[in-house]
Amino acid sequence: MNSRHGEFLWLLAVQALEYTNAMNIATPIHAKSSKPENRVGHTACPHDCPSTCALEVEISEDGRIGRVRGANDHSYTSGVICAKVARYAERLYHPDRLMHPLRRAGAKGGGQWQQISWDDALDEIAEAFVKSEARDGSEAIWPYFYAGTMGWVQRDSIDRLRHAKRYSGFFSSICTNPAWTGFTMATGTLRGPDPREMGRTDCVVIWGTNAVSTQVNVMTHAIKSRKERGAKIVVIDIYDNPTMKQADMALIVRPGTDAALACAVMHIAFRDGYADREYMARYADDPAGLEAHLKTKTPQWAAAVTGLSVEEIEAFASLVGTTKKTFFRLGYGFTRQRNGAVAMHAAASIATVLGSWQYEGGGAFHSNSDIFRMNSAELTGRSMKDADIRMLDQSQIGRVLTGDAVALRHRGPVTAMLIQNTNPANIAPEQRLVRRGFARDDLFVAVHEQFMTETAEIADIVIPATMFVEHDDIYRAGGQNHILLGPKLVEPPPTVRTNLFVIEELAKRLGVADRPGFGFTAREMVDRILESSGLPGYDHFLEHKWFDRQPAFEEAHYLNGFAHPDGKFHFRPDWINQPAPNKPPAAIGALGPHAALPAFPDQVDVIEVADSEHPFRLATSPARNFLNSSFSETKTSRQKEGRPEVMINPADAEANGIVHGDLVRIGNSRGDLRIHARITTEVKSGVLIAEGLWPNKAHIDGEGINVLTGADPVAPYGGAAVHDNKVWLRRDAV
C-alpha cells in the first residue's frame, strides 16, 4: 500500500464519528462502554490543563481510536474528563489536518504552498539556520515552543538543540509566573495538600479558576464532598461563569481586586477570633506585623474596592473562619493580572491565619509541580547551556520581532525561528506587533504543527506533527499528584513526524548529533528520565499506567515547617531576592513595577485601572470548548461556542445604545477590533468578558482579542496579564 493510499484510508473515518452530548454543568457525562471488539489503550491527556487526566482510549481492530474516557481506576481523574477531549477522534481524523511538508510559494501569508519531501524541508530549515548564524551570530536563531503538548520528550527536546547550538534562550513567561511566584513567596515551594482531599473536606473555595470549563476534576472532588459531607462550595471569580452556577456562595469581584478580599477576610479573622494564633506563632514569620497591617483593611474598605457587599464579605469570612477543614483551591486566574503575584500570596495567607493547613481537607493548593522531582537535565541539554546567551521573553515576541532593543537585550535581531507546540500569531499579546514582526522579509520561520494555524500560515516551511496517541511520552501533573505514561497507541499518518524526530534530524544536519542527549528514541529518553529520577522504568509504567508522587500528609501540609530556610510561612515576602520556580536569570533581573509591591498582603493597583477614556475592564477568559488555541479547529467545539462575542452588562449596553447582537468596537492604546455584543447579567457593570481563544480570522476584521492585551512584564518575575486590560466600548457605526 503506498503512502497516499494509506493516507486516504486513514481519513475515511472522519464523517463516521459520534459525539457525546454536551456535558452536564456539574457532572460531565461519561463516555459509553466499549464495543466488545475494541481494545482499550491507556494514556494521559497531553494538553495544558492542570488535571492531566488519565485516559482510556478505545482502539478498533483496524487501528483507529474511538471513544476517549477518563480512567475510573485513577483516583484523581475518577472516570470524568471534559467533553472536548472525549471527542478527540474528531481532532485526530480532521480533514484539515496537516499531512505533508510545505514550502511557501508566494508572499508571506498568501496561502500559496508547494508540497515537498521531508528531507527537503529539513535541509532547508537547517540551511536557513546556518545562513542566519553566519550572518548574525548564533543568537539570531530563536527556537520557540510552549505547551501544545505537556509531554516532556516531545515538548522539551527543542531546548537540547538550543543549548547545543547556542541559540537564543527562551524565558517561558506567558502562563504561570505571577501565580507560581506569589504562592512560593508564601510557602517556599510549589506544592500543597493532596488535591484528592477536596473530596474529604467541609468547604472548598474555588478561587480564580472556572473549573467546570477548564479543569473539571476539581468539580468532581468538590461535589463529592458536598454530597457525602454537606460541604459548602464557594466560588470567587470575575463573572458569573459555569462554576459560579454550582456554588453555594458565589462572589463576583472586580478584576484585579482579589487581594482586597483576602485582606478583609484576614482582618475579620483577627477581629472575630477565627485566627489561629497558636498555629501562627509556630509556623508564620510575623503574625503580629500582619495583624497590625490589616487593622485598616475592613470589610467596608474591601467592599469599595471589590464591588462586593459588606454582607458578602462578612459571610465568606464567617464560613471559612468557622470551618476548620477549608480547602482553598487557587487557580490560574491569578496569573493573568498585573498584581497576580500579590493576590495569590494574599489568598494563600488566609489558610495560615486560620490554621487550615493542620487538617485533612484544609490548606491552600495551587500546583504540585515541585513534588515530582524528575530530572530533565539530559533531555534539555542543561550541561551545554551557556549563561552568557541572551534569554528572550516568550510573551514579548512582538517586541522581539519588531526590533525593540530592550526585548532583544540590546543585542542583534532574530532572523530565524523553529516553532513547535504553540501558535503565537493567535495567542501572544500585542498581536499587531506580532503580525508585523512575522511579516518581515528577512525573517525565516519554520512551523511544526498539526493544523494550518495562523502562525503556520505566515511561515516559510510548515511540517506536519503527530498527536499524542501517535508517539511515546511521559507526563507530570500539576493539579494532581501523578506521573503518567503516554505510550504510542496507534500508528500516525505515514507522512507526519514527531517533535523528537525533527529535533534529532536537525541536530544531524547542524553538526551536533554527537552531543549529550541526542540519538535516543522517545521510549529510550523516557527510560533515561525515569532512571535518573530514581523512578520505575517505562515497562513498569506500561503495566501500572501511573505513579503516585504525593508526599506524606505531614510534608504536604507543612506540619514539619514550610520550605523557606526559617521553616516559616512568609507573610512578609522578599519580592526581589527569593527563589521561585521560573525566576528570570540575573542578566534580566526583577521585572515590572516590583518596587510597588507591598511588605504584607495588600491591594496594589499596578493593574490597568479603568479611567475616563477607558471606562471598562476587559478579561479574555477561556471558553469551555477551546483550550488556548487548540480545539478551535474542530467543528463541534466551534458550533458549541457559536462566534466571538463580548459579554456586556445590560446597564452598560443601554448607556451606550447597544442591543444584543450588535457589532461593537472595543479598543485601547494597542488597537481596536469589532465583535458582536452579548448582553447578559453574568458580568457586572464596568466589566467586559470575551471568552476564547478564537482564531483571529474568526473575528469580523481578521484581528483577534489579543490585539488589546499587553506584553509589559508583570512584577516581580514576569508574566503576561492577558485578563488585565482597560478599554473603551462603543456601538459600531457600520
C-alpha positions in Angstrom: 0.0 0.0 0.0 1.5 3.3 -1.0 1.6 6.3 1.4 -1.1 8.2 -0.5 -3.5 5.3 -0.4 -2.7 4.8 3.3 -3.5 8.4 4.0 -6.8 8.1 2.1 -7.9 5.1 4.2 -6.8 6.8 7.4 -9.2 9.7 6.6 -12.2 7.6 5.8 -13.4 7.7 9.5 -13.8 11.4 9.6 -17.5 11.6 8.9 -18.5 8.5 10.9 -17.8 9.9 14.3 -20.5 10.2 17.0 -20.1 12.7 19.8 -21.1 12.7 23.4 -23.9 15.1 24.3 -22.9 18.4 26.0 -21.8 17.5 29.5 -23.9 18.5 32.5 -22.6 21.6 34.2 -21.8 19.8 37.4 -21.1 16.2 36.4 -19.9 15.6 32.9 -21.4 12.7 31.0 -19.1 9.6 30.9 -18.4 8.0 27.5 -20.4 4.9 26.8 -18.9 1.5 27.3 -16.6 -0.1 24.9 -17.6 -2.2 21.9 -16.6 -5.8 22.6 -14.3 -5.9 19.6 -12.3 -2.8 20.6 -9.2 -2.9 22.8 -8.5 -0.1 25.3 -5.3 1.8 25.4 -4.2 3.8 28.5 -2.6 7.2 28.2 -2.7 10.7 29.6 -4.2 13.9 28.3 -1.4 16.0 26.7 -3.0 19.4 26.9 -2.1 22.4 29.0 -4.5 21.7 31.8 -3.6 21.1 35.5 -5.8 18.0 35.6 -3.6 15.8 33.3 -6.4 13.3 33.1 -5.7 9.6 32.9 -7.4 8.4 29.8 -8.8 5.2 28.3 -8.9 5.2 24.5 -10.9 2.7 22.5 -8.9 1.3 19.6 -10.6 -0.6 16.8 -9.3 -3.7 15.0 -8.2 -1.5 12.1 -6.1 0.7 14.4 -8.3 3.8 14.8 -9.3 5.5 18.0 -12.9 5.7 19.0 -14.3 7.0 22.3 -12.0 8.6 24.9 -13.0 8.5 28.5 -11.5 9.1 31.9 -9.9 6.2 33.7 -12.2 5.0 36.5 -9.3 3.5 38.5 -7.3 6.7 38.6 -8.0 8.3 42.0 -8.0 11.9 40.7 -9.5 11.6 37.2 -12.2 9.3 38.6 -13.6 8.4 35.2 -14.5 12.0 34.3 -13.0 14.1 31.5 -14.0 17.2 29.6 -16.2 16.8 26.6 -13.6 18.3 24.1 -11.1 15.6 24.9 -13.9 12.9 25.0 -14.4 13.6 21.3 -10.7 13.6 20.4 -11.2 11.4 17.4 -12.8 14.4 15.7 -9.5 16.2 16.0 -7.3 13.2 15.1 -9.2 12.5 11.9 -10.0 16.0 11.0 -9.9 16.5 7.2 -7.9 19.7 7.6 -5.1 18.1 9.5 -1.7 18.8 8.0 -0.3 15.8 6.1 2.7 16.9 4.1 5.7 19.2 4.5 5.0 22.5 2.6 7.2 25.3 1.3 5.8 28.8 0.9 5.3 29.5 -2.8 4.2 33.2 -2.7 4.1 36.2 -0.5 4.1 35.6 3.3 0.6 34.8 4.4 -0.6 34.5 0.9 -1.7 30.9 1.2 0.3 29.5 -1.6 2.2 26.3 -0.9 4.3 23.7 -2.6 4.4 20.2 -1.3 8.0 19.0 -0.6 9.7 16.0 0.9 10.7 15.7 4.5 14.3 15.6 3.5 14.0 18.8 1.5 12.1 20.5 4.4 14.6 19.6 7.0 17.5 20.6 4.7 16.0 24.0 4.0 15.4 24.7 7.7 19.0 23.7 8.6 20.4 25.8 5.7 18.4 28.8 6.8 19.7 28.4 10.4 23.3 28.1 9.1 23.0 31.2 7.0 21.4 33.2 9.8 24.1 32.2 12.2 26.9 33.0 9.7 25.4 36.5 9.1 24.1 37.5 12.6 25.6 35.0 15.1 24.0 32.0 16.9 21.6 34.2 18.9 19.8 35.2 15.8 18.1 31.8 15.8 15.2 31.6 18.4 13.6 28.1 18.9 10.2 29.0 20.2 7.8 26.5 21.9 5.3 26.1 24.6 2.6 23.8 26.0 0.7 22.4 22.9 1.8 19.1 24.4 2.8 18.7 28.0 4.8 15.5 27.3 8.3 16.1 28.4 10.1 14.4 25.5 8.1 15.9 22.6 7.8 19.4 24.3 11.3 19.9 25.8 13.7 18.3 23.4 13.9 21.6 21.4 15.9 23.0 24.4 18.6 20.4 23.8 19.1 21.7 20.3 19.0 25.3 21.5 21.8 24.7 24.1 23.9 22.6 21.7 23.9 25.4 19.1 24.0 28.3 21.5 20.7 29.7 20.1 18.8 32.4 21.9 17.3 31.3 25.2 13.6 31.1 25.9 12.0 32.7 29.0 8.7 31.0 29.4 6.7 33.7 31.0 3.3 33.6 29.4 1.3 31.3 31.7 2.4 30.6 35.2 4.8 33.1 36.6 2.7 35.5 38.7 0.7 32.7 40.4 3.7 30.5 41.0 5.8 33.4 42.3 3.0 34.5 44.7 2.5 31.0 46.1 6.2 30.2 46.6 6.8 33.6 48.2 4.4 32.4 50.9 5.3 28.7 51.3 8.8 28.4 49.8 7.8 25.7 47.3 5.2 24.8 44.8 3.1 22.1 46.4 0.2 21.7 48.8 -2.3 19.3 50.3 -3.3 16.3 48.3 -5.9 17.6 45.8 -8.0 14.5 46.4 -8.7 16.0 49.8 -11.2 18.3 48.1 -13.4 15.2 48.2 -12.9 14.9 52.0 -13.4 18.5 53.2 -16.1 20.6 54.7 -15.6 23.7 52.5 -14.0 24.1 49.1 -13.1 27.7 48.0 -12.5 27.7 44.2 -10.8 31.0 43.6 -9.6 32.3 40.3 -10.5 29.3 38.1 -13.6 28.4 36.1 -13.1 24.7 36.9 -16.2 23.5 35.2 -14.8 24.8 31.9 -11.1 24.4 32.4 -10.3 21.6 35.0 -13.4 19.7 35.6 -11.9 17.2 38.1 -11.8 20.0 40.7 -15.6 19.9 40.5 -15.6 16.1 40.7 -14.0 16.1 44.1 -15.7 19.3 45.4 -19.1 17.9 44.6 -18.2 14.6 46.2 -17.6 16.5 49.5 -20.9 18.3 49.1 -22.8 15.0 48.5 -21.1 13.0 51.2 -20.3 15.6 53.8 -22.6 18.5 53.2 -19.6 20.6 52.3 -20.1 24.2 51.0 -18.6 25.3 47.7 -17.5 28.9 47.4 -16.6 30.3 44.0 -14.7 33.6 43.6 -14.3 34.9 40.1 -14.9 38.0 38.0 -18.1 36.9 36.3 -21.0 34.5 36.6 -19.4 31.6 34.8 -20.5 27.9 34.8 -18.5 27.2 38.0 -20.3 30.1 39.8 -23.6 28.4 38.9 -22.5 25.4 41.0 -21.6 27.5 44.1 -23.3 27.6 47.5 -21.7 31.0 47.8 -20.8 33.0 44.7 -18.6 36.1 45.0 -18.0 38.1 41.9 -15.2 40.6 42.4 -13.9 43.3 40.1 -10.9 42.1 38.1 -7.6 42.6 39.9 -9.1 43.1 43.4 -8.7 39.6 44.9 -6.1 40.8 47.4 -8.5 43.3 48.9 -11.0 40.5 49.6 -8.3 38.3 51.1 -7.1 41.1 53.3 -10.6 41.8 54.6 -11.2 38.1 55.4 -8.0 38.1 57.4 -9.0 41.3 59.1 -12.2 39.7 60.2 -10.4 36.6 61.3 -8.3 38.6 63.7 -11.2 40.8 64.8 -13.7 37.9 65.5 -11.3 35.3 66.9 -11.1 33.0 63.9 -7.3 33.5 63.6 -5.3 30.6 65.0 -2.7 32.5 66.9 -1.0 29.4 68.4 -0.6 28.0 64.9 0.8 31.2 63.5 3.2 31.6 66.4 4.8 28.3 65.4 4.6 28.4 61.6 4.4 32.1 60.4 7.1 34.8 60.2 5.3 37.9 61.5 1.7 37.4 62.6 1.8 40.5 64.8 3.0 42.6 62.0 0.3 41.2 59.7 -2.4 41.9 62.3 -1.3 45.5 62.7 -1.1 46.0 58.9 -4.7 44.6 58.5 -6.3 47.0 61.0 -7.5 49.3 58.3 -8.4 46.5 55.8 -12.1 46.5 56.9 -15.0 44.9 55.0 -16.1 48.4 54.2 -12.8 49.2 52.6 -12.8 45.9 50.7 -16.4 46.4 49.5 -15.5 49.7 47.9 -12.6 48.0 46.1 -14.0 44.7 45.1 -17.6 45.6 44.3 -18.9 43.0 46.8 -21.2 44.0 49.6 -20.1 44.1 53.2 -22.5 41.4 54.0 -21.0 39.1 51.3 -17.5 39.6 52.7 -18.6 39.0 56.3 -20.5 35.9 55.3 -17.5 34.4 53.5 -15.1 35.2 56.3 -17.5 33.7 58.8 -17.9 30.5 56.7 -14.1 29.8 56.3 -13.4 31.1 59.8 -15.7 28.6 61.5 -14.9 25.7 59.1 -11.6 24.3 60.0 -11.4 21.9 57.1 -11.5 24.5 54.3 -9.6 23.8 51.1 -8.5 26.9 49.2 -8.2 25.8 45.5 -6.3 28.7 43.9 -6.3 28.9 40.1 -4.5 30.4 37.2 -6.7 33.5 37.0 -4.2 35.0 39.5 -1.5 34.7 36.9 -3.4 36.8 34.3 -3.4 40.1 36.3 -0.5 42.5 36.8 -0.9 42.3 40.6 -1.5 38.5 40.4 1.6 37.5 42.5 0.4 39.8 45.3 -3.1 38.5 45.1 -2.0 34.8 45.1 0.2 35.4 48.1 -2.7 37.2 49.9 -5.2 34.4 49.2 -2.7 31.7 50.4 -2.2 33.7 53.6 -5.8 33.1 54.7 -5.1 29.4 55.2 -2.2 30.3 57.5 -4.1 32.9 59.5 -6.9 30.3 60.0 -4.5 27.4 60.6 -6.3 25.4 57.9 -3.1 23.6 56.9 -3.3 21.4 60.0 -6.4 19.5 58.9 -7.1 16.9 56.2 -9.2 18.7 53.6 -7.6 22.0 54.7 -4.9 24.4 53.5 -4.2 26.1 50.2 -3.4 24.4 46.9 -2.3 25.9 43.5 0.1 23.4 41.9 2.0 20.3 42.8 4.8 20.9 40.4 7.6 20.6 42.9 6.7 17.2 44.2 7.7 15.2 41.2 11.5 15.6 41.3 12.0 14.5 37.7 15.4 15.0 36.2 15.3 16.8 32.8 19.0 17.7 32.6 19.9 15.3 29.8 16.6 15.9 28.0 17.0 19.6 27.8 20.8 19.6 27.3 21.4 21.6 30.5 25.1 20.7 30.6 25.5 22.6 27.3 23.7 25.8 28.5 25.7 29.0 28.3 24.7 31.6 30.8 26.0 34.3 28.5 23.4 33.5 25.8 20.6 36.0 26.0 17.1 35.0 27.2 14.2 36.4 25.2 10.8 36.7 26.7 8.1 34.5 25.1 5.4 37.0 25.9 7.2 39.8 24.1 7.6 38.0 20.8 6.0 41.0 19.1 8.6 43.4 20.5 11.4 41.0 19.8 10.4 40.5 16.1 9.9 44.3 15.6 13.4 45.2 16.9 12.7 46.5 20.4 16.1 47.0 21.9 15.0 46.1 25.5 13.2 43.0 24.4 16.3 41.9 22.4 18.5 42.5 25.4 20.3 45.2 23.4 21.7 42.6 21.0 21.1 41.7 17.4 17.9 40.8 15.6 16.1 37.4 15.5 16.3 36.2 11.9 15.3 32.5 12.1 12.8 30.5 14.2 11.6 27.0 14.7 8.2 26.9 16.3 6.7 23.8 18.0 3.7 23.4 20.2 2.4 26.9 20.2 0.6 29.5 18.0 1.9 32.9 18.8 0.2 34.7 15.9 -3.0 34.0 17.8 -2.2 33.6 21.5 0.6 36.1 22.2 -0.2 39.6 23.4 0.2 42.8 21.4 -1.0 41.0 18.2 -0.4 43.9 15.8 3.3 43.8 16.7 3.4 40.1 16.5 1.9 40.1 13.0 4.2 42.9 11.9 7.2 41.0 13.1 6.3 37.8 11.3 5.8 39.7 8.1 9.4 40.7 7.9 11.1 39.6 4.7 14.4 38.9 6.5 12.8 36.5 9.0 12.8 32.8 8.2 10.2 30.8 10.1 9.6 27.0 10.2 6.5 25.7 12.0 5.9 22.1 13.1 2.2 21.8 13.5 -0.9 19.6 13.4 -3.1 22.2 11.6 -2.6 25.2 9.4 -2.7 27.6 12.3 -2.4 31.4 11.9 1.3 31.0 12.8 1.8 28.3 10.2 0.0 30.5 7.6 2.8 33.1 7.8 5.7 30.6 7.9 8.2 29.7 5.2 8.3 26.0 5.9 5.4 24.0 7.5 5.9 20.4 8.6 3.2 18.1 9.9 3.2 16.8 13.5 1.9 13.7 15.3 -0.7 13.8 18.0 -0.4 12.4 21.5 -1.7 8.8 20.8 0.8 8.5 17.9 4.0 8.8 19.9 5.6 7.9 23.2 6.0 10.4 26.1 5.9 10.9 29.9 3.6 13.4 31.7 3.8 15.1 35.0 0.6 16.6 36.5 0.3 20.0 38.1 -3.2 20.0 39.6 -2.9 16.5 40.9 -0.1 14.1 42.1 0.7 11.5 39.4 3.4 10.9 36.8 1.6 9.3 33.9 2.9 7.4 30.9 1.6 8.3 27.4 2.6 5.4 25.2 2.1 5.3 21.4 -1.3 3.7 20.9 -1.9 3.9 17.1 0.2 4.5 14.0 0.4 8.1 12.8 -0.4 9.0 9.2 2.5 7.9 7.1 3.7 11.4 6.3 3.8 13.1 9.7 6.6 13.1 12.2 7.1 13.6 15.9 8.7 16.6 17.5 11.6 14.5 18.6 12.2 13.3 15.0 12.5 16.9 13.9 15.0 17.8 16.6 17.1 14.8 16.0 17.2 15.3 12.2 18.1 19.0 12.6 20.9 18.1 15.0 22.4 15.8 12.4 22.3 18.5 9.7 23.6 21.1 12.1 26.5 19.0 13.3 25.6 18.4 16.9 24.0 15.0 16.9 27.0 13.6 18.8 26.3 15.9 21.8 24.8 14.7 25.1 21.2 13.6 24.9 20.9 13.1 21.2 20.4 9.7 19.4 17.7 8.2 21.6 14.2 7.2 20.7 11.3 8.7 22.7 10.9 5.5 24.7 14.6 5.4 25.5 14.6 9.0 26.6 11.6 8.3 28.9 13.5 5.5 30.4 16.6 7.7 30.9 14.5 10.4 32.6 12.9 7.9 34.9 16.1 6.1 35.8 17.9 9.4 36.5 15.0 10.5 38.7 15.0 7.3 40.8 11.7 6.2 39.4 10.5 2.9 37.9 11.1 2.5 34.2 9.0 2.6 31.1 7.9 -1.1 31.4 6.7 -0.6 34.9 4.6 2.4 33.8 3.3 0.4 30.8 1.9 -2.1 33.3 0.8 0.2 36.1 0.0 3.3 34.0 0.9 6.0 36.5 2.9 6.6 39.7 1.6 8.5 42.7 4.2 11.1 43.9 2.0 12.7 46.6 4.2 13.4 49.7 3.1 12.3 53.1 0.5 14.3 54.9 3.0 16.0 57.2 5.0 17.2 54.3 2.1 18.2 52.1 0.5 20.2 54.9 3.8 21.7 56.0 3.5 20.3 59.5 7.3 20.0 59.7 7.6 23.6 58.7 7.3 25.5 55.5 10.0 25.3 52.8 11.8 28.6 53.5 15.1 28.2 55.3 13.5 29.5 58.5 10.7 27.0 58.2 8.0 29.7 58.3 5.2 30.8 56.1 6.1 34.2 55.0 3.5 37.0 55.4 6.4 39.3 54.6 7.8 38.2 51.2 11.1 39.2 49.7 9.8 40.1 46.3 13.2 40.6 44.7 15.6 38.1 46.1 13.6 35.0 46.9 13.9 32.0 44.5 10.8 31.0 42.5 10.0 28.2 40.1 10.6 30.3 37.0 12.6 33.3 38.2 14.3 35.2 35.4 18.1 34.9 35.2 20.3 37.5 36.9 21.0 39.1 33.5 17.3 40.1 33.3 16.7 40.7 37.0 13.4 41.6 38.6 10.7 42.8 36.2 7.8 45.2 36.1 7.0 47.7 38.9 8.4 45.5 41.6 9.2 48.4 43.9 5.5 49.0 44.3 4.8 45.5 45.8 3.8 45.6 49.4 5.5 44.4 52.5 2.4 42.5 53.7 -0.7 41.2 51.8 -2.4 44.2 50.3 -4.3 45.5 47.3 -1.8 47.1 44.9 -3.2 48.8 41.8 -0.4 48.0 39.4 -3.2 46.8 37.2 -4.7 48.7 34.3 -7.2 50.7 36.3 -10.2 51.9 34.3 -10.2 55.7 33.6 -12.4 58.2 31.9 -11.0 57.3 28.4 -11.1 53.6 29.1 -14.0 53.0 31.5 -14.2 49.2 31.1 -12.0 46.4 32.3 -11.7 43.5 29.8 -10.8 39.9 30.6 -10.1 37.3 27.9 -11.4 34.3 29.8 -11.1 30.7 28.5 -14.1 29.2 26.7 -15.4 25.8 27.6 -14.8 24.1 24.3 -11.4 25.5 23.4 -8.0 25.1 25.2 -5.9 28.1 24.3 -6.0 27.9 20.5 -6.4 24.1 20.4 -9.8 22.6 19.5 -10.8 25.9 17.8 -10.4 23.9 14.5 -12.9 21.2 15.3 -16.5 21.5 14.1 -18.2 20.6 17.3 -16.2 22.9 19.5 -16.9 25.8 17.1 -20.6 25.0 16.9 -20.9 24.9 20.7 -19.1 28.2 21.1 -21.0 30.0 18.3 -19.0 33.1 17.4 -16.6 35.6 19.1 -18.7 37.8 21.4 -18.1 40.3 24.2 -20.3 40.0 27.3 -21.8 43.3 28.4 -23.9 44.2 31.4 -27.4 45.4 30.4 -26.9 48.8 32.1 -23.7 49.4 30.2 -25.3 48.3 27.0 -28.2 50.7 27.5 -25.9 53.6 28.3 -24.0 53.0 25.1 -27.0 52.4 22.9 -26.1 48.7 22.3 -28.6 45.9 21.9 -27.9 42.1 21.9 -26.2 41.0 18.7 -24.9 44.5 17.7 -21.5 44.9 16.3 -19.5 46.9 18.8 -15.9 48.2 18.7 -13.6 47.9 21.7 -10.2 49.4 21.9 -7.3 50.9 23.8 -3.8 52.3 23.0 -2.7 48.9 21.5 -5.5 48.7 18.9 -9.2 48.1 18.4 -11.5 45.5 16.9 -15.1 44.8 16.1 -17.0 42.0 17.9 -20.6 41.0 18.5 -22.3 42.0 21.7 -23.8 39.5 24.1 -25.9 41.4 26.7 -26.0 39.5 29.9 -26.3 39.9 33.7 -23.4 37.4 34.0 -21.0 40.3 34.0 -21.1 43.3 36.4 -21.2 46.8 35.2 -17.8 48.1 34.1 -16.5 44.7 33.2 -16.3 43.1 29.7 -15.6 39.4 29.1 -14.5 37.9 25.8 -14.3 34.2 26.1 -11.9 32.4 23.7 -9.5 31.9 22.3 -11.0 32.3 18.9 -8.7 32.4 15.8 -8.0 35.9 14.6 -9.8 35.2 11.3 -13.0 34.2 13.2 -13.4 37.8 14.1 -15.1 40.3 11.8 -11.9 42.1 10.6 -9.5 39.2 11.0 -7.9 40.6 14.1 -8.4 38.7 17.4 -8.8 39.7 21.0 -5.1 39.8 21.7 -4.8 43.0 19.7 -5.9 44.5 23.1 -3.6 42.7 25.5 -0.3 43.9 26.7 3.2 42.3 26.9 4.7 44.6 29.6 6.2 42.3 32.2 4.4 41.5 35.4 6.1 42.2 38.7 8.3 40.8 40.1 9.4 37.9 37.9 7.4 38.4 34.6 4.2 37.1 33.1 1.5 38.1 30.6 -1.5 39.9 32.1 -4.0 39.0 29.4 -7.0 39.4 31.6 -5.9 42.9 32.7 -6.9 45.4 30.1 -8.6 48.8 30.3 -10.7 49.5 27.2 -13.3 51.8 25.7 -16.5 50.5 24.1 -18.9 51.9 21.6 -21.6 50.7 19.2 -20.1 50.3 15.7 -21.4 52.7 13.2 -21.4 50.2 10.3 
